[in-house]
Amino acid sequence: TQSRKTYYFTTSRRPKYVLRDIVNLNFDIKNIIFIDVYSEYYLRSSDGMTDNIGNGHAETDLFKFVEYNLKNIRNDEQAGEINLVFDNFSFFMNLNVNPGMLRRMINIIYEVSKETDALTYLYGLKGSHPEHIENVILNAADVIFEISLDRGIDKMVNKLAIPKMRGMVPTVEVIKF
């Protein structure tokens, strides 16, 4: 987000809270443009929170909202390199919509990524959604990073594995960090 314009799709928190966290880490925010999926889904009523959870119509509208924004990004950014960040994509994978809608959105994300030379990050929580949906994402991804946390009695160790790199042989090495 420091050197490229970044379109940051927030699903689990309001953008102002994500922004505050980024500022607290002393990162520059001038290149970040938020797409507020969170408020579109949870805060559409004038009196605050709405109860859209499990509402197929509201969830379908949300996919249309994301698709509309992706198409606008594609139209605005034909000549520039950008980042697309979906924090977190598991949100979409757990909505009560026809699986075809999710596949359509993944295809649109893919096309927009290729047409704009974007680096696209779909942050997801492995094992938190139906396996057949997770497999759609894993098959579409060019690179998969798996981060795990091992807890011992007296320490914690973060590990990074890269089980898939399209066009390359993935490494079997696990990196501790």
C-alpha positions as CSV (number, residue, x, y, z in Angstrom):
1,T,0.0,0.0,0.0
2,Q,3.0,2.3,0.3
3,S,4.0,2.5,-3.4
4,R,0.9,1.6,-5.3
5,K,-2.7,2.8,-5.2
6,T,-4.6,0.2,-3.1
7,Y,-8.3,-0.5,-3.1
8,Y,-9.0,-2.0,0.2
9,F,-12.4,-3.9,0.6
10,T,-13.3,-4.0,4.2
11,T,-15.8,-6.7,5.3
12,S,-15.2,-7.2,9.0
13,R,-14.6,-3.7,10.3
14,R,-15.4,-0.1,9.4
15,P,-12.7,1.5,7.3
16,K,-12.0,4.1,10.0
17,Y,-10.8,1.4,12.3
18,V,-8.6,-0.2,9.7
19,L,-7.2,3.2,8.9
20,R,-6.5,3.9,12.5
21,D,-4.5,0.7,12.8
22,I,-2.5,1.5,9.7
23,V,-1.7,4.9,11.0
24,N,-0.7,3.5,14.4
25,L,1.8,1.3,12.5
26,N,3.3,4.5,11.0
27,F,2.4,3.6,7.4
28,D,1.5,6.1,4.8
29,I,-2.2,6.1,4.0
30,K,-2.3,8.4,0.9
31,N,-2.5,5.5,-1.6
32,I,-5.4,3.7,0.1
33,I,-9.0,3.9,-1.1
34,F,-11.5,2.0,1.0
35,I,-14.5,0.2,-0.4
36,D,-16.7,-0.1,2.6
37,V,-18.4,-3.5,2.3
38,Y,-18.9,-3.7,6.1
39,S,-21.2,-0.6,6.2
40,E,-23.0,-1.6,3.0
41,Y,-24.0,-4.8,4.7
42,Y,-24.3,-4.0,8.4
43,L,-25.2,-0.3,8.5
44,R,-27.6,0.3,5.7
45,S,-30.5,1.6,7.9
46,S,-30.6,5.1,9.2
47,D,-30.8,3.9,12.8
48,G,-27.6,1.8,12.8
49,M,-27.0,-1.9,12.5
50,T,-29.2,-4.0,10.3
51,D,-30.0,-7.7,10.5
52,N,-29.0,-8.9,7.1
53,I,-27.3,-12.0,8.3
54,G,-28.7,-14.9,6.3
55,N,-30.9,-12.6,4.2
56,G,-30.2,-13.9,0.7
57,H,-31.6,-10.7,-1.0
58,A,-29.4,-8.4,1.0
59,E,-26.4,-10.7,0.4
60,T,-27.1,-10.8,-3.4
61,D,-27.2,-6.9,-3.3
62,L,-23.9,-6.9,-1.6
63,F,-22.3,-9.0,-4.4
64,K,-23.7,-6.4,-6.9
65,F,-22.2,-3.6,-4.8
66,V,-18.7,-5.3,-4.9
67,E,-19.1,-6.1,-8.6
68,Y,-20.0,-2.5,-9.4
69,N,-17.0,-1.2,-7.5
70,L,-14.6,-3.6,-9.2
71,K,-15.9,-2.6,-12.7
72,N,-15.4,1.1,-11.7
73,I,-11.8,0.3,-10.6
74,R,-11.2,-1.5,-13.9
75,N,-12.5,1.5,-15.9
76,D,-10.5,4.0,-13.8
77,E,-7.2,2.1,-13.7
78,Q,-6.6,0.7,-17.1
79,A,-3.1,2.1,-17.3
80,G,-1.8,1.8,-13.7
81,E,-0.6,-0.8,-11.4
82,I,-2.7,-1.2,-8.3
83,N,-3.4,-3.5,-5.3
84,L,-6.7,-5.0,-4.5
85,V,-7.1,-6.2,-0.9
86,F,-10.1,-8.2,0.4
87,D,-10.0,-8.2,4.2
88,N,-11.4,-10.7,4.6
89,F,-12.6,-12.9,1.8
90,S,-14.0,-15.6,4.1
91,F,-16.9,-13.1,4.7
92,F,-18.1,-13.6,1.1
93,M,-17.5,-17.3,1.1
94,N,-19.9,-17.7,4.1
95,L,-22.8,-15.7,2.7
96,N,-26.1,-17.3,1.9
97,V,-25.9,-16.9,-1.9
98,N,-25.9,-19.2,-4.9
99,P,-22.3,-20.6,-5.3
100,G,-22.4,-19.4,-8.9
101,M,-22.5,-15.8,-7.6
102,L,-19.2,-16.4,-5.7
103,R,-17.6,-17.9,-8.8
104,R,-18.8,-14.9,-10.9
105,M,-17.2,-12.5,-8.4
106,I,-14.0,-14.5,-8.4
107,N,-13.9,-14.3,-12.2
108,I,-14.5,-10.6,-12.1
109,I,-11.7,-10.1,-9.5
110,Y,-9.5,-12.2,-11.7
111,E,-10.3,-10.2,-14.9
112,V,-9.9,-6.8,-13.1
113,S,-6.6,-8.0,-11.6
114,K,-5.2,-9.0,-15.0
115,E,-6.5,-5.9,-16.9
116,T,-5.1,-3.5,-14.3
117,D,-1.8,-5.4,-13.5
118,A,-3.1,-5.6,-9.9
119,L,-1.7,-7.6,-7.1
120,T,-4.8,-9.0,-5.5
121,Y,-4.9,-10.3,-1.9
122,L,-7.8,-12.4,-0.8
123,Y,-7.3,-12.9,2.9
124,G,-9.2,-15.9,4.1
125,L,-9.4,-18.2,7.1
126,K,-8.7,-21.8,6.0
127,G,-11.3,-24.3,7.2
128,S,-13.9,-21.7,8.1
129,H,-16.2,-22.3,5.1
130,P,-17.5,-25.2,3.1
131,E,-14.7,-27.2,1.5
132,H,-16.1,-27.0,-2.1
133,I,-16.2,-23.2,-1.8
134,E,-12.6,-23.1,-0.4
135,N,-11.4,-25.3,-3.3
136,V,-12.8,-22.8,-5.9
137,I,-10.6,-20.1,-4.3
138,L,-7.5,-22.4,-4.0
139,N,-7.8,-23.4,-7.7
140,A,-8.2,-19.8,-8.9
141,A,-5.3,-18.4,-6.8
142,D,-1.8,-18.0,-8.4
143,V,-0.1,-18.1,-5.1
144,I,-1.2,-19.4,-1.7
145,F,0.4,-18.4,1.6
146,E,-0.5,-20.4,4.6
147,I,0.3,-18.9,7.9
148,S,0.1,-20.9,11.1
149,L,0.8,-20.3,14.8
150,D,2.2,-23.1,16.9
151,R,1.8,-22.6,20.6
152,G,4.1,-24.3,23.0
153,I,4.3,-24.1,26.8
154,D,6.7,-21.2,26.8
155,K,6.7,-19.7,23.3
156,M,4.7,-19.1,20.1
157,V,6.1,-19.6,16.6
158,N,4.6,-18.2,13.4
159,K,5.2,-20.3,10.3
160,L,4.8,-19.5,6.6
161,A,4.3,-22.1,3.9
162,I,3.8,-21.4,0.2
163,P,2.1,-24.6,-1.1
164,K,1.2,-23.1,-4.5
165,M,2.9,-20.8,-7.0
166,R,1.4,-20.9,-10.4
167,G,4.1,-21.6,-13.0
168,M,6.7,-22.6,-10.4
169,V,7.5,-25.5,-8.3
170,P,6.3,-24.6,-4.8
171,T,8.8,-24.8,-2.0
172,V,8.4,-27.4,0.7
173,E,10.3,-25.3,3.1
174,V,8.4,-23.8,6.1
175,I,9.7,-20.4,7.2
176,K,9.6,-19.5,10.9
177,F,9.0,-15.8,11.7
